[in-house]
Amino acid sequence: MAITDFDTNSIGLASNNIFGLPSTEDNAKLILLPIPWEVTVSYRNGTAKGPEKIKESSYQIDLCDVDAMNFWSEGYFMPELDREIIKKNDFLRHCAELIISNLSEGGATCDNAQLQKKLEQINLGCIDLNEWIFRRASELYAKGKYVALVGGDHSTPLGLMKAAGKHFGEFGILQIDAHADLRNAYEGFTYSHASIMFNVLKEVPEMSKLVQVGIRDFCDEEYELIQSNPRIKTFFDHDIKEREYEGETWKQICDDIISQLPQQVYISFDIDGLDPKLCSNTGTPVQGGFEAEQIQYLFRKVVDSGRRIIAFDLNEVSCGEDSQDAIDANVGARILYRMCNMFMKSNANA
């Protein structure tokens, strides 16, 4: 049931849901699952607060989108944060910090019985989270809803990808990211934020093609996998920049990217795919990357191509310690709104 009798020109009411919309889980078509989880982050904390900070910033967004007018009326809804997930994240994050500290000092987790036990707890906790997200998304699909995810670190969307595959069938992933995320159990964590796409390749058989865009920080193991696996096509940041320096347009490059995608597309957006000036507090910022408008253009061209976006996630948004001065959540909220609109537009005739 579409939202009616709502004045988009008025101030965003904090008593309403995300983007100031008077949405509920019942009247919203698109449910944005907030996952406050950052157990395995390897550099800086803060992404677990991403969903909360994005929601706070979302009330400042004007809802007029000339490329997708009034799709907000279909209803976008973000449920309350799950307190049990927050508690488990806080406990397991402390465990992970002890393991990472030991590794950075040259220790081996397997040589320390206590740390080995903590590692097992972390890996089991991540499995539980993946299964919880899978069940929650599957329940929403059964009710006729669309589902997206707001993290948290980039390990979080695996359960949604699995649920989307079961519900929609074969699909490809469009990954916007500074990192390849193709490491096998990075730092011993099976479901590390640095292993999300490795795990997708292994555990989501419906995922037929992984198209990575903006990758500029990767290890030898990841590069070798990219070169050897026909399911992966990577548009490295340095190659994109070189093509632009030599006269190609962003439209031409976008056309190449989109040509690699199948008909059904899942978008996985790690905010660090952008230029760090737009996300300076993200967990692992890397120089280079894109302007937000470039990625918004790419998403619009995906929709214009006639492909269907079946689900999406936005991850690694963090405001750091001084959240009052950080632009990260504001950028994240605006990108999320655009992703919602493009998603709904691509599904308008589904």
C-alpha positions in Angstrom: 0.0 0.0 0.0 1.6 3.3 -1.1 2.1 6.2 1.3 -0.4 8.9 0.6 -1.2 12.3 2.2 2.5 13.1 3.0 4.0 16.6 2.4 7.5 16.2 1.0 8.1 19.9 1.4 7.8 19.9 5.2 10.5 19.3 7.8 11.6 15.7 8.3 10.0 14.5 11.5 12.2 12.4 13.8 9.1 10.6 15.0 8.8 9.1 11.5 11.0 6.5 10.0 14.1 6.8 7.8 14.1 9.8 5.4 11.3 11.2 7.6 8.8 8.9 5.9 5.7 7.8 7.8 6.5 4.2 7.0 5.9 1.0 8.9 6.9 -2.5 8.0 3.3 -3.2 6.9 3.0 -0.2 4.5 6.6 -0.2 3.2 7.6 -2.1 0.1 11.3 -1.9 0.7 12.7 -3.0 4.1 16.2 -1.8 5.0 17.7 -4.2 7.5 20.1 -2.4 9.8 23.0 -4.6 10.9 25.2 -3.0 13.6 28.1 -5.4 13.2 31.9 -4.9 12.9 33.4 -7.9 14.6 36.2 -8.5 12.2 37.3 -5.0 11.1 41.0 -5.0 10.9 41.8 -1.3 11.2 39.4 1.2 12.7 36.1 0.7 14.6 32.9 2.7 14.1 31.0 1.0 11.2 28.7 -0.8 13.6 27.1 2.6 14.2 26.6 3.2 10.5 22.9 2.3 10.3 22.1 4.5 13.3 24.1 7.5 12.0 22.7 7.2 8.5 19.2 7.2 9.8 19.9 10.3 11.9 21.2 12.1 8.8 18.4 10.9 6.6 15.9 13.4 7.9 17.8 16.2 6.2 17.3 14.8 2.7 14.9 16.5 0.3 13.0 13.7 -1.3 12.7 15.1 -4.9 14.7 12.9 -7.2 14.2 13.9 -10.8 15.5 10.6 -12.1 13.0 8.6 -10.0 10.1 10.8 -9.0 7.9 9.8 -6.1 9.2 6.3 -5.6 9.5 7.1 -1.9 5.7 6.7 -1.8 6.2 2.9 -2.1 7.6 3.1 1.4 11.1 2.7 2.7 11.4 1.3 6.3 14.3 0.6 8.6 13.4 -1.5 11.6 14.8 -0.8 15.1 18.3 -2.0 15.8 18.4 -5.5 17.2 19.8 -5.2 20.8 21.0 -8.8 20.8 23.1 -8.2 17.7 24.6 -5.2 19.3 25.5 -7.1 22.5 27.0 -10.0 20.5 28.9 -7.6 18.3 30.4 -5.7 21.3 31.5 -9.0 23.0 33.0 -10.6 19.9 34.6 -7.4 18.7 36.6 -7.3 22.0 37.6 -10.9 21.3 38.7 -10.1 17.8 40.8 -7.1 19.0 42.8 -9.5 21.2 43.4 -11.8 18.3 44.4 -9.1 15.9 46.8 -7.5 18.5 48.5 -10.9 19.1 48.9 -11.4 15.3 50.4 -7.9 14.9 53.0 -8.8 17.5 54.0 -11.9 15.6 52.0 -14.4 17.6 49.9 -17.3 16.2 46.4 -17.8 17.3 46.7 -21.6 17.3 49.5 -21.4 19.8 47.2 -19.7 22.4 44.4 -21.9 23.7 42.4 -18.9 25.0 42.7 -17.0 21.7 41.8 -20.1 19.7 38.6 -20.5 21.8 37.8 -16.8 21.1 38.4 -17.4 17.4 36.0 -20.3 17.4 33.4 -18.1 19.2 33.8 -15.4 16.6 33.4 -17.7 13.6 30.3 -19.3 15.2 28.9 -15.9 16.0 29.3 -14.8 12.4 27.6 -18.0 11.2 24.7 -17.2 13.5 24.4 -13.6 12.1 24.5 -14.8 8.5 21.7 -17.3 9.3 19.6 -14.7 11.1 19.8 -12.3 8.2 19.0 -15.1 5.8 15.9 -16.1 7.8 14.8 -12.5 8.3 15.2 -11.6 4.6 13.4 -14.9 3.6 10.5 -14.0 5.9 10.2 -10.6 4.3 10.3 -12.0 0.8 7.5 -14.4 1.7 5.4 -11.3 2.7 6.0 -9.7 -0.7 8.6 -7.2 0.5 11.9 -6.1 -1.1 14.9 -6.2 1.1 18.2 -4.3 1.3 20.8 -4.1 4.1 22.7 -1.3 5.8 25.9 -2.3 7.7 28.0 -2.5 9.6 31.2 -3.9 8.0 31.2 -5.6 4.6 30.9 -9.1 6.0 27.2 -8.5 6.8 25.4 -9.0 3.5 26.2 -12.7 2.9 22.9 -13.8 4.4 20.9 -11.4 2.2 22.8 -12.5 -0.9 21.9 -16.1 -0.1 18.3 -15.3 0.5 18.2 -13.2 -2.7 19.6 -16.1 -4.7 17.0 -18.5 -3.3 14.2 -16.1 -4.1 15.2 -14.6 -7.4 17.5 -17.2 -9.0 20.7 -16.5 -10.9 22.2 -13.0 -10.5 25.4 -11.0 -10.7 27.0 -8.7 -8.1 28.1 -5.2 -8.9 30.6 -4.4 -6.2 31.8 -0.9 -5.6 34.8 -1.0 -3.3 38.4 0.0 -2.7 39.2 -3.6 -1.7 38.7 -6.9 -3.6 37.4 -8.7 -0.4 38.6 -12.1 -1.8 40.8 -13.2 1.0 40.3 -16.7 2.4 39.6 -16.4 6.2 41.6 -13.2 6.7 43.3 -13.2 10.1 41.6 -16.5 10.8 38.1 -15.1 10.6 36.1 -17.3 8.2 33.6 -14.5 7.7 35.9 -11.5 7.7 34.9 -8.2 6.1 37.9 -8.9 3.8 36.5 -12.3 2.8 32.9 -11.5 1.8 33.3 -12.0 -2.0 35.4 -15.1 -1.5 32.6 -16.5 0.6 30.0 -15.5 -2.0 31.9 -17.4 -4.7 32.0 -20.5 -2.4 28.5 -20.4 -0.8 26.1 -18.7 -3.2 25.7 -20.8 -6.3 23.1 -18.5 -7.9 25.8 -15.8 -8.1 27.0 -16.2 -11.7 29.2 -13.1 -12.1 31.1 -10.8 -9.8 31.8 -7.4 -11.3 34.1 -5.3 -9.2 34.6 -1.6 -9.7 37.2 0.8 -8.1 39.5 -1.9 -6.6 42.8 -0.4 -5.6 44.0 -2.3 -2.5 44.5 -6.1 -2.8 47.1 -8.8 -2.1 48.8 -11.3 -4.4 46.4 -14.1 -3.5 43.4 -11.9 -4.5 45.0 -10.8 -7.7 45.7 -14.4 -8.7 42.1 -15.4 -8.0 40.8 -12.5 -10.1 43.0 -13.5 -13.0 42.1 -17.2 -12.8 38.3 -17.2 -12.0 36.0 -16.6 -15.0 33.2 -15.6 -12.6 35.1 -12.4 -11.7 35.6 -9.3 -13.8 37.5 -6.5 -12.0 37.7 -2.9 -13.1 40.7 -1.7 -11.2 40.8 1.9 -10.1 44.2 2.5 -11.8 42.9 1.1 -15.1 39.7 3.3 -14.9 41.8 6.4 -14.2 44.2 5.6 -17.1 41.3 5.2 -19.5 39.9 8.6 -18.4 43.4 10.2 -18.7 43.6 9.0 -22.3 40.3 10.4 -23.3 37.6 7.8 -22.6 34.4 9.1 -21.0 32.9 7.7 -17.8 29.8 6.8 -19.9 32.0 4.5 -22.1 33.5 2.9 -19.0 30.1 2.4 -17.4 28.9 0.8 -20.6 31.8 -1.7 -20.4 31.0 -2.4 -16.7 27.3 -3.0 -17.4 28.0 -5.2 -20.3 29.5 -7.7 -17.9 26.4 -7.9 -15.7 23.6 -10.5 -16.2 19.9 -9.5 -16.3 19.5 -9.6 -12.5 21.9 -7.5 -10.4 22.7 -7.3 -6.7 24.6 -4.1 -5.8 27.1 -4.3 -2.9 28.5 -0.8 -2.1 31.4 -0.4 0.4 31.5 3.3 1.0 35.3 3.2 0.8 34.9 2.8 -3.0 34.5 6.6 -3.0 37.2 9.2 -2.7 38.2 9.3 1.0 37.3 12.9 1.3 33.7 11.7 1.3 34.2 8.9 3.8 37.3 9.8 5.8 36.2 7.8 8.9 35.5 4.5 7.1 37.2 1.5 8.5 40.0 1.3 5.8 40.1 4.4 3.6 42.3 4.2 0.5 43.3 7.1 -1.7 41.7 7.3 -5.2 38.2 6.2 -5.8 35.1 8.0 -7.1 32.9 11.0 -6.7 29.5 10.1 -5.4 27.9 11.4 -8.6 29.9 9.0 -10.7 28.5 6.0 -8.8 25.0 7.4 -8.9 25.4 7.8 -12.7 26.5 4.2 -12.9 23.5 3.0 -11.0 21.2 5.0 -13.2 22.8 3.4 -16.3 22.2 0.0 -14.9 18.5 0.7 -14.5 18.4 2.4 -18.0 19.9 -0.8 -19.5 16.8 -2.7 -18.5 18.5 -4.8 -15.9 16.7 -5.5 -12.6 18.3 -4.7 -9.3 17.1 -7.5 -7.0 18.7 -6.3 -3.7 21.5 -4.2 -2.4 23.6 -3.3 0.6 25.5 -0.2 1.8 28.4 -0.8 4.2 31.3 0.6 6.1 29.8 4.1 6.8 31.4 5.4 10.0 31.6 8.8 11.6 34.5 8.1 13.9 34.8 9.7 17.3 33.8 13.2 16.3 30.5 12.4 14.7 29.4 16.1 14.8 31.9 17.1 12.2 32.0 14.0 10.0 30.4 14.1 6.6 30.3 10.3 6.3 26.8 9.7 7.5 25.4 12.6 5.4 27.0 11.2 2.3 25.9 7.7 3.2 22.3 8.7 3.8 22.1 10.5 0.4 23.6 7.5 -1.4 21.2 5.2 0.4 18.2 7.2 -0.7 19.5 7.2 -4.3 20.0 3.5 -4.2 16.4 3.0 -2.8 15.0 5.1 -5.7 17.0 3.4 -8.4 16.1 0.0 -6.9 12.4 0.8 -6.9 12.6 2.2 -10.4 14.2 -1.0 -11.7 11.4 -3.0 -10.2 8.5 -0.8 -11.3 7.3 -3.2 -13.9 8.4 -6.4 -12.1 
